[in-house]
Amino acid sequence: MRQTRIYVPLSRSGLQRLAGTGELDGADGSEGADGSPGRDAFAVTSMLERTHPGADEEELEYLAFLDASRAALGLTEPLAPRLVLAADVEPDWVEALASPPQPHSAVRLTRPIPLRRVVSLHVDDGTTPVTGGDPEMLWYDATELNEVLRIIG
């Protein structure tokens, strides 16, 4: 079965919990954007594909990543960098949410993500204004989790 790449906005404490427990649960102060339990994430959804008909898979994944990076602004503690985690999960681990005002790439995780499913971590490089804009984010392999924790303090 084909896996789904998801992008999850994280707080520093969420990343610390992932390192400590070995999985990313629905915590992080998280209810979904609509108030229901679970963790919001972003992925290539059929709605995202319909709204960008000429885009290839890589372009669509980048759009989902950008939505996650924007959502991470709301989770960032003072002076902490924006964090986004990328993971490959089974398609039935997510459910599409794309209804206004949520982005077309919005999904809800239906189960915890084990650390072994994490592909990469993305950390704001500090050059993007906190007010928004497309972020310049540094890429780290999942095996560099401890290094990312050291960097973000």
CYANA upper distance limits for C-alpha pairs under 8 A (distance plus 0.5 A):
  1 MET  CA     90 GLU  CA      8.25
  2 ARG  CA     90 GLU  CA      7.79
  2 ARG  CA     91 PRO  CA      8.05
  3 GLN  CA     88 ASP  CA      6.33
  3 GLN  CA     89 VAL  CA      5.87
  3 GLN  CA     90 GLU  CA      5.39
  3 GLN  CA     91 PRO  CA      6.46
  4 THR  CA     43 ALA  CA      7.89
  4 THR  CA     88 ASP  CA      5.89
  4 THR  CA     89 VAL  CA      5.76
  4 THR  CA     90 GLU  CA      6.46
  4 THR  CA     91 PRO  CA      5.99
  5 ARG  CA     43 ALA  CA      6.73
  5 ARG  CA     44 VAL  CA      8.19
  5 ARG  CA     61 GLU  CA      8.37
  5 ARG  CA     86 ALA  CA      7.29
  5 ARG  CA     87 ALA  CA      6.14
  5 ARG  CA     88 ASP  CA      4.99
  5 ARG  CA     89 VAL  CA      6.97
  6 ILE  CA     41 ALA  CA      6.93
  6 ILE  CA     42 PHE  CA      6.03
  6 ILE  CA     43 ALA  CA      5.22
  6 ILE  CA     44 VAL  CA      8.34
  6 ILE  CA     86 ALA  CA      6.13
  6 ILE  CA     87 ALA  CA      5.93
  6 ILE  CA     88 ASP  CA      6.80
  6 ILE  CA     89 VAL  CA      7.81
  7 TYR  CA     41 ALA  CA      6.11
  7 TYR  CA     42 PHE  CA      5.54
  7 TYR  CA     43 ALA  CA      6.79
  7 TYR  CA     64 ALA  CA      7.48
  7 TYR  CA     65 PHE  CA      6.29
  7 TYR  CA     68 ALA  CA      6.44
  7 TYR  CA     84 VAL  CA      6.88
  7 TYR  CA     85 LEU  CA      6.08
  7 TYR  CA     86 ALA  CA      5.07
  7 TYR  CA     87 ALA  CA      7.15
  8 VAL  CA     40 ASP  CA      7.54
  8 VAL  CA     41 ALA  CA      5.07
  8 VAL  CA     42 PHE  CA      6.92
  8 VAL  CA     68 ALA  CA      6.54
  8 VAL  CA     84 VAL  CA      5.92
  8 VAL  CA     85 LEU  CA      5.54
  8 VAL  CA     86 ALA  CA      6.88
  9 PRO  CA     40 ASP  CA      8.49
  9 PRO  CA     41 ALA  CA      7.29
  9 PRO  CA     68 ALA  CA      5.79
  9 PRO  CA     69 SER  CA      6.83
  9 PRO  CA     71 ALA  CA      6.67
  9 PRO  CA     72 ALA  CA      5.07
  9 PRO  CA     75 LEU  CA      8.03
  9 PRO  CA     82 ARG  CA      8.47
  9 PRO  CA     83 LEU  CA      6.47
  9 PRO  CA     84 VAL  CA      5.00
  9 PRO  CA     85 LEU  CA      6.94
 10 LEU  CA     14 GLY  CA      6.22
 10 LEU  CA     15 LEU  CA      6.99
 10 LEU  CA     28 ASP  CA      8.09
 10 LEU  CA     72 ALA  CA      6.59
 10 LEU  CA     75 LEU  CA      7.04
 10 LEU  CA     76 THR  CA      8.31
 10 LEU  CA     82 ARG  CA      8.07
 10 LEU  CA     83 LEU  CA      5.75
 10 LEU  CA     84 VAL  CA      6.20
 10 LEU  CA     85 LEU  CA      7.52
 11 SER  CA     15 LEU  CA      6.92
 11 SER  CA     28 ASP  CA      7.56
 11 SER  CA     72 ALA  CA      7.78
 11 SER  CA     75 LEU  CA      5.71
 11 SER  CA     76 THR  CA      6.03
 11 SER  CA     77 GLU  CA      7.57
 11 SER  CA     82 ARG  CA      7.92
 11 SER  CA     83 LEU  CA      6.98
 12 ARG  CA     16 GLN  CA      6.76
 12 ARG  CA     76 THR  CA      7.89
 12 ARG  CA     77 GLU  CA      7.96
 12 ARG  CA     80 ALA  CA      7.73
 12 ARG  CA     83 LEU  CA      8.00
 12 ARG  CA    152 ILE  CA      7.90
 13 SER  CA     17 ARG  CA      6.66
 13 SER  CA     28 ASP  CA      7.72
 14 GLY  CA     18 LEU  CA      6.76
 14 GLY  CA     24 LEU  CA      8.05
 14 GLY  CA     27 ALA  CA      8.08
 14 GLY  CA     28 ASP  CA      5.95
 15 LEU  CA     19 ALA  CA      6.82
 15 LEU  CA    149 LEU  CA      8.10
 16 GLN  CA     20 GLY  CA      6.66
 16 GLN  CA    149 LEU  CA      7.68
 17 ARG  CA     21 THR  CA      6.34
 17 ARG  CA     22 GLY  CA      8.23
 17 ARG  CA     23 GLU  CA      8.21
 17 ARG  CA     24 LEU  CA      7.77
 18 LEU  CA     22 GLY  CA      5.70
 18 LEU  CA     23 GLU  CA      5.54
 18 LEU  CA     24 LEU  CA      5.66
 18 LEU  CA    115 LEU  CA      7.56
 19 ALA  CA     23 GLU  CA      8.09
 19 ALA  CA    115 LEU  CA      8.47
 19 ALA  CA    145 LEU  CA      7.75
 19 ALA  CA    146 ASN  CA      8.24
 22 GLY  CA    114 PRO  CA      6.53
 22 GLY  CA    115 LEU  CA      5.65
 23 GLU  CA    112 PRO  CA      6.78
 23 GLU  CA    113 ILE  CA      5.83
 23 GLU  CA    114 PRO  CA      4.67
 23 GLU  CA    115 LEU  CA      5.63
 24 LEU  CA    112 PRO  CA      5.86
 24 LEU  CA    113 ILE  CA      5.45
 24 LEU  CA    114 PRO  CA      6.87
 24 LEU  CA    115 LEU  CA      7.75
 25 ASP  CA     39 ARG  CA      8.11
 25 ASP  CA    111 ARG  CA      7.69
 25 ASP  CA    112 PRO  CA      4.94
 25 ASP  CA    113 ILE  CA      7.10
 26 GLY  CA     30 SER  CA      6.76
 26 GLY  CA     31 GLU  CA      8.15
 26 GLY  CA     37 PRO  CA      7.85
 26 GLY  CA     38 GLY  CA      5.21
 26 GLY  CA     39 ARG  CA      5.29
 26 GLY  CA    109 LEU  CA      8.18
 26 GLY  CA    111 ARG  CA      8.14
 26 GLY  CA    112 PRO  CA      7.15
 27 ALA  CA     31 GLU  CA      8.32
 27 ALA  CA     38 GLY  CA      7.93
 27 ALA  CA     39 ARG  CA      7.59
 30 SER  CA     37 PRO  CA      7.59
 30 SER  CA     38 GLY  CA      6.90
 30 SER  CA     39 ARG  CA      6.22
 30 SER  CA     40 ASP  CA      8.35
 31 GLU  CA     35 GLY  CA      5.79
 31 GLU  CA     36 SER  CA      5.94
 31 GLU  CA     37 PRO  CA      5.06
 31 GLU  CA     38 GLY  CA      5.85
 31 GLU  CA     39 ARG  CA      6.68
 31 GLU  CA     40 ASP  CA      8.25
 32 GLY  CA     36 SER  CA      5.76
 32 GLY  CA     37 PRO  CA      6.37
 32 GLY  CA     38 GLY  CA      6.11
 32 GLY  CA     39 ARG  CA      6.09
 32 GLY  CA     40 ASP  CA      5.85
 32 GLY  CA    108 ARG  CA      7.58
 33 ALA  CA     40 ASP  CA      7.53
 33 ALA  CA    102 GLN  CA      8.25
 38 GLY  CA    108 ARG  CA      6.96
 38 GLY  CA    109 LEU  CA      6.68
 38 GLY  CA    110 THR  CA      7.30
 39 ARG  CA    108 ARG  CA      6.25
 39 ARG  CA    109 LEU  CA      6.02
 40 ASP  CA    106 ALA  CA      7.39
 40 ASP  CA    107 VAL  CA      6.36
 40 ASP  CA    108 ARG  CA      5.14
 40 ASP  CA    109 LEU  CA      6.83
 41 ALA  CA     68 ALA  CA      7.24
 41 ALA  CA    106 ALA  CA      6.49
 41 ALA  CA    107 VAL  CA      5.73
 41 ALA  CA    108 ARG  CA      6.36
 41 ALA  CA    109 LEU  CA      7.25
 42 PHE  CA     64 ALA  CA      5.85
 42 PHE  CA     65 PHE  CA      7.42
 42 PHE  CA     67 ASP  CA      7.29
 42 PHE  CA     68 ALA  CA      6.39
 42 PHE  CA    105 SER  CA      5.53
 42 PHE  CA    106 ALA  CA      5.13
 42 PHE  CA    107 VAL  CA      5.90
 43 ALA  CA     61 GLU  CA      7.23
 43 ALA  CA     64 ALA  CA      5.75
 43 ALA  CA     65 PHE  CA      8.13
 43 ALA  CA    105 SER  CA      5.65
 43 ALA  CA    106 ALA  CA      7.11
 43 ALA  CA    107 VAL  CA      7.16
 44 VAL  CA     48 LEU  CA      6.65
 44 VAL  CA     49 GLU  CA      7.53
 44 VAL  CA     60 LEU  CA      6.51
 44 VAL  CA     61 GLU  CA      6.40
 44 VAL  CA     64 ALA  CA      6.72
 44 VAL  CA    105 SER  CA      6.21
 45 THR  CA     49 GLU  CA      6.81
 45 THR  CA     96 ALA  CA      7.28
 45 THR  CA    104 HIS  CA      7.58
 45 THR  CA    105 SER  CA      6.08
 45 THR  CA    106 ALA  CA      8.35
 46 SER  CA     50 ARG  CA      6.65
 47 MET  CA     51 THR  CA      6.75
 47 MET  CA     98 ALA  CA      7.43
 47 MET  CA    104 HIS  CA      6.12
 47 MET  CA    105 SER  CA      7.77
 48 LEU  CA     52 HIS  CA      6.80
 48 LEU  CA     60 LEU  CA      7.77
 48 LEU  CA    104 HIS  CA      5.46
 48 LEU  CA    105 SER  CA      6.16
 49 GLU  CA     53 PRO  CA      6.34
 49 GLU  CA     55 ALA  CA      8.00
 49 GLU  CA     60 LEU  CA      7.64
 52 HIS  CA     60 LEU  CA      8.29
 55 ALA  CA     59 GLU  CA      6.20
 55 ALA  CA     60 LEU  CA      6.72
 56 ASP  CA     60 LEU  CA      6.77
 57 GLU  CA     61 GLU  CA      6.62
 58 GLU  CA     62 TYR  CA      6.73
 59 GLU  CA     63 LEU  CA      6.85
 60 LEU  CA     64 ALA  CA      6.86
 61 GLU  CA     65 PHE  CA      6.61
 62 TYR  CA     66 LEU  CA      6.65
 63 LEU  CA     67 ASP  CA      6.85
 63 LEU  CA    105 SER  CA      8.35
 64 ALA  CA     68 ALA  CA      6.85
 64 ALA  CA    105 SER  CA      5.94
 64 ALA  CA    106 ALA  CA      8.44
 65 PHE  CA     69 SER  CA      6.71
 65 PHE  CA     84 VAL  CA      8.48
 66 LEU  CA     70 ARG  CA      6.73
 66 LEU  CA    134 ASP  CA      7.37
 66 LEU  CA    135 PRO  CA      8.34
 67 ASP  CA     71 ALA  CA      6.73
 67 ASP  CA    103 PRO  CA      7.42
 67 ASP  CA    105 SER  CA      7.74
 68 ALA  CA     72 ALA  CA      6.61
 68 ALA  CA     84 VAL  CA      7.14
 69 SER  CA     73 LEU  CA      7.36
 69 SER  CA     82 ARG  CA      7.58
 69 SER  CA     83 LEU  CA      7.75
 69 SER  CA     84 VAL  CA      6.74
 69 SER  CA    135 PRO  CA      7.67
 70 ARG  CA     74 GLY  CA      8.28
 70 ARG  CA    132 GLY  CA      7.43
 71 ALA  CA     75 LEU  CA      7.85
 72 ALA  CA     76 THR  CA      6.78
 72 ALA  CA     82 ARG  CA      6.26
 72 ALA  CA     83 LEU  CA      6.85
 72 ALA  CA     84 VAL  CA      7.44
 73 LEU  CA     82 ARG  CA      6.73
 73 LEU  CA    130 VAL  CA      7.79
 73 LEU  CA    132 GLY  CA      8.30
 75 LEU  CA     82 ARG  CA      8.38
 76 THR  CA     80 ALA  CA      6.45
 76 THR  CA     81 PRO  CA      7.14
 76 THR  CA     82 ARG  CA      6.33
 76 THR  CA     83 LEU  CA      8.40
 77 GLU  CA     81 PRO  CA      8.47
 80 ALA  CA    152 ILE  CA      7.14
 81 PRO  CA    123 VAL  CA      6.87
 81 PRO  CA    124 ASP  CA      5.76
 81 PRO  CA    125 ASP  CA      7.90
 81 PRO  CA    126 GLY  CA      7.22
 81 PRO  CA    152 ILE  CA      7.30
 82 ARG  CA    123 VAL  CA      6.33
 82 ARG  CA    124 ASP  CA      5.47
 83 LEU  CA    121 LEU  CA      7.75
 83 LEU  CA    122 HIS  CA      6.18
 83 LEU  CA    123 VAL  CA      5.34
 83 LEU  CA    124 ASP  CA      6.98
 84 VAL  CA    121 LEU  CA      6.45
 84 VAL  CA    122 HIS  CA      5.53
 84 VAL  CA    123 VAL  CA      7.18
 85 LEU  CA    118 VAL  CA      7.61
 85 LEU  CA    119 VAL  CA      8.27
 85 LEU  CA    120 SER  CA      6.53
 85 LEU  CA    121 LEU  CA      5.11
 85 LEU  CA    122 HIS  CA      6.68
 86 ALA  CA    118 VAL  CA      6.47
 86 ALA  CA    119 VAL  CA      6.05
 86 ALA  CA    120 SER  CA      5.71
 86 ALA  CA    121 LEU  CA      6.73
 86 ALA  CA    122 HIS  CA      8.42
 87 ALA  CA    113 ILE  CA      8.44
 87 ALA  CA    117 ARG  CA      5.90
 87 ALA  CA    118 VAL  CA      4.65
 87 ALA  CA    119 VAL  CA      5.49
 87 ALA  CA    120 SER  CA      7.50
 88 ASP  CA    117 ARG  CA      6.08
 88 ASP  CA    118 VAL  CA      7.10
 88 ASP  CA    119 VAL  CA      7.33
 89 VAL  CA     93 TRP  CA      7.00
 89 VAL  CA    113 ILE  CA      8.10
 89 VAL  CA    117 ARG  CA      7.09
 90 GLU  CA     94 VAL  CA      8.32
 92 ASP  CA    110 THR  CA      8.28
 93 TRP  CA    109 LEU  CA      6.26
 93 TRP  CA    110 THR  CA      5.53
 93 TRP  CA    111 ARG  CA      6.43
 94 VAL  CA    107 VAL  CA      6.50
 94 VAL  CA    108 ARG  CA      5.88
 94 VAL  CA    109 LEU  CA      5.08
 94 VAL  CA    110 THR  CA      6.03
 95 GLU  CA    107 VAL  CA      5.82
 95 GLU  CA    108 ARG  CA      5.78
 95 GLU  CA    109 LEU  CA      7.22
 95 GLU  CA    110 THR  CA      7.69
 96 ALA  CA    105 SER  CA      8.15
 96 ALA  CA    106 ALA  CA      6.70
 96 ALA  CA    107 VAL  CA      4.83
 96 ALA  CA    108 ARG  CA      6.99
 97 LEU  CA    102 GLN  CA      7.84
 97 LEU  CA    104 HIS  CA      8.24
 97 LEU  CA    105 SER  CA      8.36
 97 LEU  CA    106 ALA  CA      5.81
 97 LEU  CA    107 VAL  CA      5.52
 97 LEU  CA    108 ARG  CA      7.21
 98 ALA  CA    102 GLN  CA      6.19
 98 ALA  CA    103 PRO  CA      6.42
 98 ALA  CA    104 HIS  CA      5.13
 98 ALA  CA    105 SER  CA      6.88
 98 ALA  CA    106 ALA  CA      5.87
 98 ALA  CA    107 VAL  CA      7.68
 99 SER  CA    103 PRO  CA      7.88
 99 SER  CA    104 HIS  CA      7.67
102 GLN  CA    106 ALA  CA      6.82
113 ILE  CA    117 ARG  CA      7.06
113 ILE  CA    118 VAL  CA      8.20
114 PRO  CA    118 VAL  CA      7.79
118 VAL  CA    142 ALA  CA      6.42
119 VAL  CA    141 ASP  CA      6.90
119 VAL  CA    142 ALA  CA      5.82
120 SER  CA    139 TRP  CA      7.37
120 SER  CA    140 TYR  CA      6.05
120 SER  CA    141 ASP  CA      5.00
120 SER  CA    142 ALA  CA      5.11
121 LEU  CA    139 TRP  CA      6.51
121 LEU  CA    140 TYR  CA      5.55
121 LEU  CA    141 ASP  CA      6.79
121 LEU  CA    142 ALA  CA      6.68
121 LEU  CA    145 LEU  CA      8.07
121 LEU  CA    148 VAL  CA      8.42
122 HIS  CA    137 MET  CA      6.20
122 HIS  CA    138 LEU  CA      5.91
122 HIS  CA    139 TRP  CA      5.28
122 HIS  CA    140 TYR  CA      6.67
123 VAL  CA    137 MET  CA      5.62
123 VAL  CA    138 LEU  CA      5.63
123 VAL  CA    139 TRP  CA      7.26
123 VAL  CA    140 TYR  CA      8.48
123 VAL  CA    148 VAL  CA      8.35
124 ASP  CA    128 THR  CA      7.91
124 ASP  CA    135 PRO  CA      7.13
124 ASP  CA    136 GLU  CA      6.63
124 ASP  CA    137 MET  CA      4.82
124 ASP  CA    138 LEU  CA      6.72
125 ASP  CA    136 GLU  CA      6.45
125 ASP  CA    137 MET  CA      5.77
125 ASP  CA    138 LEU  CA      6.43
126 GLY  CA    136 GLU  CA      8.37
127 THR  CA    135 PRO  CA      8.33
127 THR  CA    136 GLU  CA      7.36
128 THR  CA    132 GLY  CA      7.61
128 THR  CA    133 GLY  CA      7.24
128 THR  CA    134 ASP  CA      7.83
128 THR  CA    135 PRO  CA      5.86
128 THR  CA    136 GLU  CA      6.87
129 PRO  CA    133 GLY  CA      7.44
140 TYR  CA    144 GLU  CA      6.60
140 TYR  CA    145 LEU  CA      8.25
140 TYR  CA    148 VAL  CA      8.04
141 ASP  CA    145 LEU  CA      8.07
144 GLU  CA    148 VAL  CA      6.86
145 LEU  CA    149 LEU  CA      6.76
146 ASN  CA    150 ARG  CA      6.72
147 GLU  CA    151 ILE  CA      6.71
148 VAL  CA    152 ILE  CA      6.72
149 LEU  CA    153 GLY  CA      6.56
